[in-house]
Amino acid sequence: MTTRMSARVAGLAVLAAETTAIATRTNRPLAQVVCAVLVVLQLAAVLWATDRRSTGALRAAAPAALAAVTATAMWTVLALAAPSTATGNAAALCVVAGVGIVVAALSHRSGRESSLRLALIASAGSALLIFLSISWFLPTVPGFVSHNHPPTYTDAVRMVDPVIELACFVLLIMVLGVHVLRARFRTNRADRHDQTLAYPPAINEMVVEPTT
């Protein structure tokens, strides 16, 4: 079994375990819908990342994905150091916008044409990871509770509802999809135009036979 197939099997196994945990522990319909959307997106990401044709695109998108992970880690550390950070959306939105701007500037300086695409990947990735951090990670840390947690008798930081971060992720993914489709359409149109120029139409010749 190749490394690519091993990674695909491992990713599908993780998704199966995650789906089982969601189905057995999540009772709210809205939460189930959100988790189902995330599982579908993760499935698409696993299949795309383990496809042989995606090697070049995956290599190009890796720096933006790492930037999203780094930005999310910085936001999480800030939330642990200053818990009031997790009670609002301001810091998270600044991180989402800031990582996109930084990635776009660095990729543009290096001469890459896909600076907008990389910026969208970085911003969308950070928005999704911050959403997961608020929804799943921080509630397991003592002193933090989710926005819909029952009243507590001890002092605890009640975090913000991360729906804004999820909405930013969905919006950025939609913009990224439109951008990729437009770029692919332009490339196909340019290829057809080059083929037309490479094979110009032949001159029509008419043969006139003399009449007797």
GUDOGU-987643 format. One record per residue: residue number from 1; residue in three letters; x, y, z of N, C-alpha, C in turn. Coordinates in nm, 3 decimals. Example, Ala and Ser with C-alpha at 12.3 -4.5 7.8 and 13.67 -1.06 7.14 Angstrom:
REM residues 2
1:ALA:1.319:-0.569:0.780:1.230:-0.450:0.780:1.320:-0.330:0.780
2:SER:1.285:-0.225:0.708:1.367:-0.106:0.714:1.290:0.003:0.787
REM end
This chain:
REM residues 212
1:MET:0.085:-0.119:0.000:0.000:0.000:0.000:0.089:0.124:0.000
2:THR:0.058:0.218:-0.087:0.138:0.339:-0.098:0.111:0.432:0.020
3:THR:0.200:0.531:0.034:0.184:0.629:0.141:0.056:0.709:0.124
4:ARG:0.023:0.741:-0.002:-0.099:0.818:-0.028:-0.224:0.740:0.013
5:MET:-0.229:0.614:-0.020:-0.345:0.533:0.019:-0.349:0.512:0.169
6:SER:-0.234:0.498:0.233:-0.232:0.484:0.379:-0.285:0.609:0.446
7:ALA:-0.246:0.726:0.393:-0.298:0.851:0.449:-0.448:0.864:0.427
8:ARG:-0.497:0.818:0.313:-0.641:0.825:0.288:-0.717:0.733:0.382
9:VAL:-0.667:0.612:0.402:-0.734:0.518:0.493:-0.733:0.573:0.635
10:ALA:-0.620:0.631:0.678:-0.612:0.686:0.813:-0.708:0.803:0.829
11:GLY:-0.715:0.889:0.728:-0.807:1.002:0.735:-0.952:0.958:0.740
12:LEU:-0.988:0.858:0.661:-1.125:0.807:0.663:-1.158:0.740:0.796
13:ALA:-1.059:0.673:0.855:-1.082:0.611:0.986:-1.107:0.717:1.093
14:VAL:-1.030:0.825:1.088:-1.051:0.934:1.184:-1.189:0.996:1.166
15:LEU:-1.230:1.015:1.041:-1.362:1.072:1.015:-1.473:0.978:1.062
16:ALA:-1.453:0.848:1.047:-1.553:0.753:1.095:-1.567:0.760:1.247
17:ALA:-1.453:0.769:1.316:-1.458:0.781:1.462:-1.523:0.913:1.503
18:GLU:-1.490:1.020:1.432:-1.549:1.150:1.463:-1.700:1.149:1.439
19:THR:-1.743:1.087:1.331:-1.887:1.079:1.302:-1.960:0.999:1.409
20:THR:-1.899:0.890:1.454:-1.961:0.810:1.561:-1.973:0.889:1.690
21:ALA:-1.868:0.964:1.724:-1.873:1.044:1.846:-1.979:1.153:1.837
22:ILE:-1.992:1.215:1.720:-2.093:1.320:1.703:-2.233:1.262:1.714
23:ALA:-2.254:1.145:1.652:-2.387:1.086:1.653:-2.431:1.039:1.791
24:THR:-2.335:1.003:1.874:-2.370:0.949:2.006:-2.372:1.055:2.115
25:ARG:-2.303:1.168:2.095:-2.290:1.267:2.202:-2.360:1.398:2.174
26:THR:-2.398:1.424:2.051:-2.462:1.550:2.015:-2.611:1.526:1.996
27:ASN:-2.691:1.595:2.076:-2.836:1.577:2.072:-2.910:1.695:2.011
28:ARG:-2.843:1.809:1.996:-2.909:1.927:1.942:-2.908:1.922:1.790
29:PRO:-3.022:1.948:1.725:-3.027:1.940:1.577:-2.932:2.037:1.509
30:LEU:-2.924:2.162:1.558:-2.836:2.259:1.494:-2.690:2.215:1.504
31:ALA:-2.652:2.166:1.621:-2.514:2.119:1.638:-2.486:2.000:1.547
32:GLN:-2.583:1.912:1.529:-2.564:1.799:1.440:-2.547:1.843:1.295
33:VAL:-2.623:1.945:1.253:-2.610:1.996:1.117:-2.472:2.057:1.096
34:VAL:-2.427:2.138:1.192:-2.295:2.201:1.181:-2.185:2.095:1.177
35:CYS:-2.195:1.997:1.264:-2.094:1.891:1.266:-2.097:1.809:1.137
36:ALA:-2.217:1.786:1.082:-2.225:1.713:0.956:-2.158:1.790:0.843
37:VAL:-2.178:1.921:0.840:-2.112:2.004:0.737:-1.961:1.997:0.752
38:LEU:-1.913:2.004:0.875:-1.769:1.997:0.898:-1.713:1.861:0.858
39:VAL:-1.787:1.755:0.885:-1.740:1.622:0.846:-1.734:1.608:0.694
40:VAL:-1.833:1.662:0.625:-1.833:1.657:0.478:-1.714:1.736:0.423
41:LEU:-1.688:1.853:0.480:-1.574:1.933:0.435:-1.442:1.860:0.462
42:GLN:-1.433:1.796:0.578:-1.312:1.719:0.607:-1.297:1.601:0.512
43:LEU:-1.408:1.537:0.478:-1.401:1.426:0.383:-1.351:1.473:0.247
44:ALA:-1.404:1.587:0.201:-1.358:1.642:0.074:-1.210:1.678:0.081
45:ALA:-1.166:1.733:0.195:-1.025:1.770:0.209:-0.936:1.647:0.209
46:VAL:-0.979:1.540:0.275:-0.898:1.417:0.278:-0.887:1.356:0.139
47:LEU:-1.000:1.349:0.067:-0.997:1.291:-0.067:-0.913:1.376:-0.161
48:TRP:-0.923:1.508:-0.149:-0.844:1.596:-0.237:-0.697:1.588:-0.203
49:ALA:-0.664:1.589:-0.073:-0.522:1.590:-0.034:-0.452:1.460:-0.068
50:THR:-0.526:1.349:-0.073:-0.465:1.219:-0.104:-0.478:1.181:-0.250
51:ASP:-0.525:1.272:-0.333:-0.535:1.247:-0.477:-0.401:1.276:-0.542
52:ARG:-0.361:1.191:-0.634:-0.232:1.208:-0.702:-0.226:1.336:-0.781
53:ARG:-0.339:1.380:-0.837:-0.341:1.502:-0.918:-0.331:1.628:-0.835
54:SER:-0.345:1.619:-0.703:-0.345:1.737:-0.617:-0.209:1.762:-0.553
55:THR:-0.107:1.691:-0.597:0.024:1.705:-0.533:0.077:1.847:-0.545
56:GLY:0.073:1.903:-0.666:0.124:2.039:-0.686:0.045:2.143:-0.610
57:ALA:-0.088:2.133:-0.617:-0.172:2.229:-0.546:-0.157:2.216:-0.396
58:LEU:-0.141:2.093:-0.347:-0.124:2.072:-0.203:0.008:2.131:-0.156
59:ARG:0.112:2.115:-0.236:0.241:2.173:-0.200:0.234:2.326:-0.198
60:ALA:0.157:2.383:-0.290:0.145:2.529:-0.294:0.060:2.582:-0.180
61:ALA:-0.041:2.504:-0.137:-0.131:2.551:-0.031:-0.078:2.522:0.108
62:ALA:0.026:2.440:0.121:0.076:2.402:0.253:0.121:2.523:0.337
63:PRO:0.196:2.621:0.281:0.236:2.736:0.364:0.117:2.815:0.419
64:ALA:0.011:2.831:0.340:-0.106:2.902:0.387:-0.176:2.825:0.499
65:ALA:-0.184:2.692:0.485:-0.245:2.611:0.590:-0.163:2.617:0.719
66:LEU:-0.030:2.615:0.707:0.055:2.626:0.826:0.041:2.764:0.891
67:ALA:0.023:2.867:0.809:0.000:3.001:0.864:-0.131:3.007:0.942
68:ALA:-0.235:2.938:0.891:-0.362:2.934:0.963:-0.347:2.863:1.097
69:VAL:-0.273:2.752:1.099:-0.251:2.680:1.225:-0.173:2.767:1.323
70:THR:-0.070:2.838:1.274:0.009:2.924:1.360:-0.075:3.038:1.418
71:ALA:-0.158:3.101:1.334:-0.242:3.211:1.381:-0.343:3.163:1.485
72:THR:-0.400:3.045:1.462:-0.495:2.989:1.559:-0.426:2.957:1.691
73:ALA:-0.306:2.903:1.684:-0.231:2.873:1.806:-0.202:3.001:1.884
74:MET:-0.167:3.108:1.814:-0.142:3.236:1.880:-0.269:3.289:1.946
75:TRP:-0.383:3.277:1.877:-0.509:3.323:1.936:-0.544:3.239:2.059
76:THR:-0.522:3.109:2.053:-0.553:3.022:2.166:-0.465:3.055:2.287
77:VAL:-0.338:3.078:2.262:-0.247:3.116:2.372:-0.291:3.250:2.432
78:LEU:-0.331:3.343:2.347:-0.379:3.472:2.397:-0.507:3.454:2.480
79:ALA:-0.597:3.365:2.434:-0.719:3.341:2.510:-0.690:3.276:2.644
80:LEU:-0.590:3.190:2.650:-0.554:3.128:2.778:-0.488:3.228:2.871
81:ALA:-0.409:3.319:2.814:-0.343:3.419:2.897:-0.438:3.531:2.939
82:ALA:-0.525:3.572:2.848:-0.624:3.677:2.877:-0.762:3.621:2.842
83:PRO:-0.830:3.556:2.935:-0.957:3.488:2.904:-1.063:3.578:2.844
84:SER:-1.055:3.708:2.867:-1.156:3.796:2.808:-1.151:3.796:2.656
85:THR:-1.040:3.749:2.599:-1.029:3.741:2.453:-1.135:3.649:2.395
86:ALA:-1.168:3.542:2.467:-1.264:3.444:2.416:-1.409:3.484:2.441
87:THR:-1.431:3.597:2.504:-1.569:3.640:2.530:-1.626:3.726:2.418
88:GLY:-1.547:3.757:2.318:-1.593:3.839:2.205:-1.532:3.791:2.075
89:ASN:-1.576:3.850:1.967:-1.530:3.811:1.833:-1.421:3.902:1.777
90:ALA:-1.390:4.011:1.846:-1.299:4.110:1.789:-1.161:4.052:1.762
91:ALA:-1.103:3.985:1.862:-0.968:3.931:1.845:-0.966:3.823:1.737
92:ALA:-1.067:3.737:1.735:-1.071:3.629:1.636:-1.082:3.686:1.495
93:LEU:-1.166:3.786:1.476:-1.180:3.845:1.342:-1.052:3.916:1.300
94:CYS:-0.983:3.979:1.395:-0.855:4.042:1.362:-0.752:3.938:1.318
95:VAL:-0.753:3.823:1.385:-0.660:3.717:1.347:-0.693:3.663:1.209
96:VAL:-0.822:3.642:1.181:-0.864:3.590:1.051:-0.825:3.686:0.939
97:ALA:-0.849:3.814:0.959:-0.813:3.912:0.856:-0.662:3.930:0.848
98:GLY:-0.596:3.933:0.964:-0.452:3.959:0.965:-0.371:3.851:0.898
99:VAL:-0.404:3.724:0.923:-0.327:3.616:0.862:-0.345:3.617:0.710
100:GLY:-0.463:3.652:0.662:-0.483:3.661:0.518:-0.401:3.772:0.456
101:ILE:-0.396:3.887:0.524:-0.318:3.999:0.471:-0.169:3.966:0.469
102:VAL:-0.120:3.903:0.576:0.023:3.869:0.583:0.059:3.767:0.475
103:VAL:-0.023:3.664:0.459:0.005:3.562:0.357:-0.001:3.622:0.217
104:ALA:-0.098:3.711:0.192:-0.107:3.776:0.060:0.015:3.862:0.033
105:ALA:0.061:3.936:0.134:0.179:4.022:0.115:0.304:3.939:0.089
106:LEU:0.323:3.832:0.165:0.443:3.750:0.148:0.441:3.677:0.014
107:SER:0.326:3.623:-0.024:0.319:3.552:-0.152:0.333:3.647:-0.271
108:HIS:0.280:3.768:-0.257:0.296:3.867:-0.364:0.441:3.911:-0.377
109:ARG:0.510:3.923:-0.264:0.651:3.962:-0.267:0.735:3.854:-0.331
110:SER:0.698:3.728:-0.311:0.775:3.618:-0.369:0.741:3.595:-0.516
111:GLY:0.646:3.672:-0.571:0.614:3.663:-0.712:0.512:3.558:-0.748
112:ARG:0.437:3.507:-0.652:0.336:3.407:-0.682:0.210:3.475:-0.733
113:GLU:0.149:3.412:-0.836:0.028:3.469:-0.894:-0.096:3.437:-0.811
114:SER:-0.088:3.334:-0.727:-0.205:3.291:-0.652:-0.206:3.350:-0.511
115:SER:-0.167:3.475:-0.496:-0.162:3.536:-0.363:-0.301:3.546:-0.302
116:LEU:-0.402:3.580:-0.382:-0.538:3.588:-0.330:-0.588:3.451:-0.286
117:ARG:-0.557:3.348:-0.362:-0.599:3.213:-0.325:-0.536:3.170:-0.194
118:LEU:-0.407:3.196:-0.178:-0.339:3.158:-0.054:-0.392:3.237:0.064
119:ALA:-0.423:3.365:0.042:-0.479:3.446:0.150:-0.615:3.394:0.193
120:LEU:-0.697:3.354:0.098:-0.828:3.298:0.132:-0.815:3.166:0.206
121:ILE:-0.719:3.084:0.166:-0.697:2.957:0.236:-0.655:2.982:0.380
122:ALA:-0.562:3.075:0.400:-0.514:3.105:0.535:-0.625:3.161:0.623
123:SER:-0.703:3.255:0.570:-0.811:3.315:0.649:-0.921:3.213:0.679
124:ALA:-0.960:3.135:0.578:-1.064:3.035:0.600:-1.017:2.928:0.699
125:GLY:-0.893:2.886:0.688:-0.841:2.787:0.781:-0.836:2.837:0.924
126:SER:-0.793:2.961:0.943:-0.789:3.017:1.078:-0.929:3.035:1.135
127:ALA:-1.025:3.076:1.052:-1.163:3.090:1.099:-1.220:2.956:1.145
128:LEU:-1.195:2.850:1.067:-1.244:2.717:1.105:-1.176:2.667:1.232
129:LEU:-1.046:2.685:1.242:-0.974:2.634:1.358:-1.010:2.711:1.485
130:ILE:-1.033:2.841:1.474:-1.076:2.918:1.591:-1.216:2.874:1.633
131:PHE:-1.302:2.849:1.535:-1.435:2.796:1.566:-1.425:2.664:1.643
132:LEU:-1.338:2.574:1.597:-1.322:2.447:1.665:-1.259:2.465:1.803
133:SER:-1.168:2.562:1.816:-1.106:2.587:1.945:-1.209:2.636:2.046
134:ILE:-1.298:2.726:2.004:-1.401:2.777:2.095:-1.505:2.669:2.124
135:SER:-1.538:2.589:2.024:-1.646:2.491:2.040:-1.602:2.366:2.115
136:TRP:-1.480:2.318:2.088:-1.440:2.186:2.138:-1.321:2.190:2.233
137:PHE:-1.222:2.275:2.208:-1.101:2.268:2.290:-1.112:2.348:2.420
138:LEU:-1.143:2.476:2.411:-1.145:2.559:2.531:-1.247:2.515:2.636
139:PRO:-1.364:2.461:2.597:-1.455:2.413:2.702:-1.398:2.301:2.789
140:THR:-1.293:2.232:2.741:-1.231:2.128:2.823:-1.127:2.184:2.919
141:VAL:-1.093:2.312:2.905:-0.995:2.376:2.993:-1.069:2.428:3.116
142:PRO:-1.020:2.399:3.235:-1.086:2.451:3.355:-1.093:2.604:3.354
143:GLY:-1.209:2.657:3.389:-1.228:2.802:3.391:-1.299:2.856:3.269
144:PHE:-1.321:2.772:3.166:-1.389:2.813:3.045:-1.517:2.729:3.029
145:VAL:-1.624:2.795:2.991:-1.749:2.725:2.960:-1.803:2.781:2.829
146:SER:-1.879:2.700:2.758:-1.938:2.745:2.632:-2.050:2.844:2.657
147:HIS:-2.095:2.908:2.550:-2.196:3.013:2.564:-2.330:2.960:2.610
148:ASN:-2.360:2.834:2.583:-2.488:2.774:2.620:-2.477:2.681:2.740
149:HIS:-2.369:2.693:2.815:-2.350:2.609:2.933:-2.445:2.654:3.044
150:PRO:-2.498:2.560:3.122:-2.585:2.600:3.234:-2.511:2.690:3.332
151:PRO:-2.584:2.768:3.411:-2.519:2.857:3.509:-2.427:2.779:3.603
152:THR:-2.311:2.837:3.630:-2.213:2.774:3.718:-2.208:2.847:3.852
153:TYR:-2.171:2.774:3.956:-2.162:2.832:4.090:-2.022:2.887:4.118
154:THR:-1.929:2.860:4.029:-1.793:2.914:4.043:-1.766:3.010:3.929
155:ASP:-1.665:3.092:3.948:-1.627:3.188:3.844:-1.574:3.113:3.721
156:ALA:-1.632:3.141:3.608:-1.590:3.078:3.483:-1.609:3.177:3.369
157:VAL:-1.524:3.166:3.271:-1.532:3.252:3.153:-1.632:3.192:3.056
158:ARG:-1.740:3.263:3.033:-1.840:3.217:2.937:-1.802:3.270:2.800
159:MET:-1.769:3.180:2.710:-1.716:3.221:2.580:-1.828:3.264:2.486
160:VAL:-1.785:3.331:2.380:-1.879:3.382:2.282:-1.931:3.268:2.194
161:ASP:-2.047:3.288:2.138:-2.100:3.193:2.041:-2.016:3.204:1.913
162:PRO:-1.948:3.096:1.869:-1.858:3.105:1.754:-1.926:3.100:1.619
163:VAL:-2.054:3.137:1.613:-2.124:3.131:1.485:-2.065:3.230:1.385
164:ILE:-2.011:3.343:1.434:-1.950:3.441:1.343:-1.827:3.381:1.275
165:GLU:-1.746:3.310:1.349:-1.629:3.246:1.291:-1.669:3.139:1.189
166:LEU:-1.773:3.063:1.220:-1.821:2.963:1.124:-1.875:3.030:0.999
167:ALA:-1.948:3.140:1.015:-2.000:3.212:0.898:-1.886:3.268:0.813
168:CYS:-1.780:3.319:0.878:-1.664:3.368:0.802:-1.599:3.256:0.724
169:PHE:-1.589:3.138:0.785:-1.529:3.024:0.715:-1.611:2.986:0.592
170:VAL:-1.742:2.977:0.608:-1.828:2.940:0.495:-1.818:3.045:0.385
171:LEU:-1.821:3.172:0.421:-1.813:3.278:0.321:-1.680:3.276:0.248
172:LEU:-1.571:3.258:0.321:-1.439:3.256:0.258:-1.423:3.134:0.168
173:ILE:-1.479:3.021:0.207:-1.473:2.902:0.123:-1.551:2.924:-0.007
174:MET:-1.664:2.990:0.003:-1.742:3.019:-0.117:-1.666:3.112:-0.210
175:VAL:-1.604:3.215:-0.154:-1.523:3.307:-0.236:-1.406:3.233:-0.299
176:LEU:-1.343:3.145:-0.221:-1.231:3.067:-0.275:-1.276:2.978:-0.389
177:GLY:-1.393:2.915:-0.374:-1.445:2.831:-0.481:-1.472:2.909:-0.608
178:VAL:-1.531:3.028:-0.594:-1.557:3.112:-0.711:-1.426:3.154:-0.776
179:HIS:-1.327:3.188:-0.695:-1.197:3.230:-0.749:-1.129:3.116:-0.825
180:VAL:-1.134:2.995:-0.770:-1.072:2.881:-0.836:-1.143:2.850:-0.967
181:LEU:-1.276:2.854:-0.967:-1.351:2.826:-1.090:-1.323:2.931:-1.197
182:ARG:-1.314:3.059:-1.158:-1.282:3.164:-1.255:-1.143:3.145:-1.313
183:ALA:-1.047:3.111:-1.227:-0.911:3.089:-1.276:-0.905:2.971:-1.372
184:ARG:-0.977:2.864:-1.339:-0.979:2.747:-1.427:-1.047:2.779:-1.559
185:PHE:-1.154:2.858:-1.555:-1.224:2.897:-1.678:-1.133:2.982:-1.767
186:ARG:-1.059:3.075:-1.705:-0.968:3.158:-1.784:-0.857:3.075:-1.845
187:THR:-0.806:2.978:-1.770:-0.699:2.893:-1.823:-0.749:2.811:-1.940
188:ASN:-0.867:2.753:-1.928:-0.922:2.674:-2.038:-0.949:2.760:-2.160
189:ARG:-0.999:2.880:-2.138:-1.025:2.969:-2.252:-0.895:3.009:-2.320
190:ALA:-0.790:3.037:-2.241:-0.661:3.071:-2.300:-0.602:2.954:-2.378
191:ASP:-0.620:2.832:-2.326:-0.569:2.714:-2.398:-0.642:2.696:-2.530
192:ARG:-0.774:2.715:-2.529:-0.849:2.703:-2.655:-0.807:2.810:-2.755
193:HIS:-0.779:2.930:-2.703:-0.735:3.038:-2.792:-0.599:3.007:-2.852
194:ASP:-0.508:2.951:-2.773:-0.375:2.916:-2.824:-0.385:2.805:-2.928
195:GLN:-0.474:2.710:-2.905:-0.491:2.603:-3.004:-0.549:2.657:-3.134
196:THR:-0.636:2.755:-3.122:-0.692:2.815:-3.243:-0.585:2.887:-3.323
197:LEU:-0.496:2.959:-3.253:-0.388:3.028:-3.323:-0.285:2.932:-3.380
198:ALA:-0.265:2.819:-3.314:-0.166:2.723:-3.362:-0.212:2.649:-3.487
199:TYR:-0.342:2.637:-3.505:-0.397:2.568:-3.622:-0.494:2.663:-3.694
200:PRO:-0.439:2.755:-3.775:-0.526:2.849:-3.846:-0.610:2.775:-3.949
201:PRO:-0.726:2.828:-3.977:-0.812:2.762:-4.076:-0.749:2.765:-4.215
202:ALA:-0.764:2.657:-4.291:-0.709:2.648:-4.425:-0.790:2.732:-4.522
203:ILE:-0.723:2.774:-4.629:-0.789:2.857:-4.731:-0.877:2.769:-4.819
204:ASN:-1.000:2.810:-4.830:-1.091:2.735:-4.916:-1.053:2.756:-5.063
205:GLU:-1.043:2.648:-5.135:-1.009:2.654:-5.277:-1.127:2.604:-5.358
206:MET:-1.153:2.675:-5.465:-1.264:2.636:-5.552:-1.208:2.594:-5.688
207:VAL:-1.249:2.478:-5.734:-1.204:2.427:-5.864:-1.314:2.450:-5.965
208:VAL:-1.281:2.525:-6.071:-1.378:2.556:-6.175:-1.345:2.473:-6.297
209:GLU:-1.437:2.392:-6.339:-1.417:2.310:-6.456:-1.470:2.381:-6.580
210:PRO:-1.393:2.376:-6.688:-1.438:2.444:-6.810:-1.559:2.371:-6.870
211:THR:-1.650:2.449:-6.923:-1.768:2.392:-6.987:-1.739:2.362:-7.131
212:THR:-1.800:2.259:-7.183:-1.779:2.218:-7.322:-1.895:2.264:-7.409
REM end
